[in-house]
């Protein structure tokens, strides 16, 4: 629940006269605050799920990048060896 909703609810509770159940404005404000709170909770849950998905995707990208780097390094080393062998073969 937002700070503004809390302040409005507290003010209405303090100003209420008689039965709280008879104060229609207070009841509507409390219901609106409850709905807003539920909406915020759902949005936070969605944000947390999205953050987990982003973290997982980031890990996959990092692992993939490391694998590609290893493959390219091995290809470079292998290419240097093949190049060196072909130059040696020309000498004989």
PyMOL commands that set and color helices and strands:
alter all, ss='L'
color gray80, all
select helices_A, chain A and resi 3-15+20-22+24-91
alter helices_A, ss='H'
color red, helices_A
deselect
rebuild
show_as cartoon
